[in-house]
Each structure stands twice: as structure tokens, then as C-alpha cells.
Amino acid sequence: MSDALLERQASLLEHLTSGGAIFGEGDLLSEAIGFARGLLHLEAKYSHEKRMEKIEAVLPKTLTLLGPARQATVRAFAESRPPDSISRLDNARQFHEFLLARHQEQAPEPAWLADVAAFEIAWAQLQRWNSAPATMAANPGALRRHPAVILLRSAYDIGPVLQEQAAQAGPHASFFAIARPAGETAPALYVLSRELFELLELLDDFIDELAELPDAVIARLAASGLIEVSR
């Protein structure tokens, strides 16, 4: 009895996350899994719309960049990636993963779409980040990459697009960091040189000295929220 109930619940959930139920295909006056298709369609449509509201809260620019392809892209996403979480970030990550997988099969339009999605997810993630005291023992003056910093490699120079200064992104590798400057509550976007980006990548743990960086540069990086200096 319990196995049959679980099987029916699983079938109902599968139906409610299917493209047919979400987009109202078939005879809505008939029944599916013992329920009126019309009622199931309304429930599936509502759930899908709430899910897309969560995704758009994290990925507004990504969805805007889809332009005329948005409807078809969202439908393909809904049909292939049922939700596995109620979290905004988790659903946005699912959409980003869908875009990456789809881009293996067909060229994205615009080409920098997935790069923008990765940035928007990182930005939302840092906005939710809560500071916590360092748990590692370190000598005074030792430094590491700040734990809140998110580093992003991009195949395109999406900086001007993100800042509404350009309609297109340049086709060359770019390096970004998202961090919270000292004393600020809002994140900031930094465009980095490859050398600084790769240096920050290495600073997972506190190190006692960094001879290649003058004290003034270290102070500026700390003020920008990119590194943390032990006191």
C-alpha cells in the first residue's frame, strides 16, 4: 500500500514538472494520474512561474540577454531540468548548468551569455555572505585571500556589459574578483590582471610574507576586500 502511494506521488511530481503539464498541452478536460489535467496544469504553471521568478531575481541580465530566444530557452530548461531545491541560488545554478550544457550543442547567442550568468550567481552569493572570524592560527601580518572573495575567469570581457557601458563583450579572456571593500556592505566588481588573479588564486591559506608586493599595494588590496591581513 505504502509503495503504491509513493509510486503515485512520484508519478504526480514527474507530471507536474513536465513540459506538457507546465505549458498546458493535451486535452485539459481529461484526467492524468487520477486528477483533472486542467487543475494539474494550473498547479504546474504556477510552480514554474514561481521558480522562474526566483531565477530572474538572481539572473536578470542573463534572461534579458536571451532576447527573442528567452521563451524557447526557458521551455527547454523546464523540460530537461526539474527543480531539486527551493533556493533561489540553487535554481539559478541549475539554469547556468543548463546553459553550459546547451552551449556544447549549439553556439550561444550572445556568446558571453554563460559568463554573465556566472557573474550574476557569484554576485548574489556574495550578497548573502556573512562574515565569520578566522579560525586559522596566523602570525601578525600574515595574509591570505579574503574568504568572501569570488574569483571569475571569463572567456569574454563582460565588464563593460555589466556596467551598462557597452552592448557587446570583447572576445578575450578577462579576470574578475567580486569582494566587499572594507567598511562596505555592498559587493564591488574588480577587473584584475592575469598576474594578480593567479596570485590571489594561490592565497587559500595565510602566508607570512609576500615579497613581490609592496606594503602600499597590500594595504590597498586589503582595503578593497581582496585580501585579509592577520592582526
Secondary structure as GFF3:
##gff-version 3
##sequence-region A 1 231
A	DSSP	alpha_helix	2	16	.	.	.	ID=ss1
A	DSSP	alpha_helix	19	22	.	.	.	ID=ss2
A	DSSP	beta_strand	31	32	.	.	.	ID=ss3
A	DSSP	beta_strand	35	36	.	.	.	ID=ss4
A	DSSP	alpha_helix	37	58	.	.	.	ID=ss5
A	DSSP	alpha_helix	60	65	.	.	.	ID=ss6
A	DSSP	three_ten_helix	67	69	.	.	.	ID=ss7
A	DSSP	alpha_helix	70	80	.	.	.	ID=ss8
A	DSSP	alpha_helix	88	103	.	.	.	ID=ss9
A	DSSP	alpha_helix	113	127	.	.	.	ID=ss10
A	DSSP	beta_strand	143	145	.	.	.	ID=ss11
A	DSSP	beta_strand	150	154	.	.	.	ID=ss12
A	DSSP	alpha_helix	159	162	.	.	.	ID=ss13
A	DSSP	beta_strand	174	179	.	.	.	ID=ss14
A	DSSP	beta_strand	188	192	.	.	.	ID=ss15
A	DSSP	alpha_helix	194	202	.	.	.	ID=ss16
A	DSSP	alpha_helix	215	223	.	.	.	ID=ss17
A	DSSP	beta_strand	227	229	.	.	.	ID=ss18
###
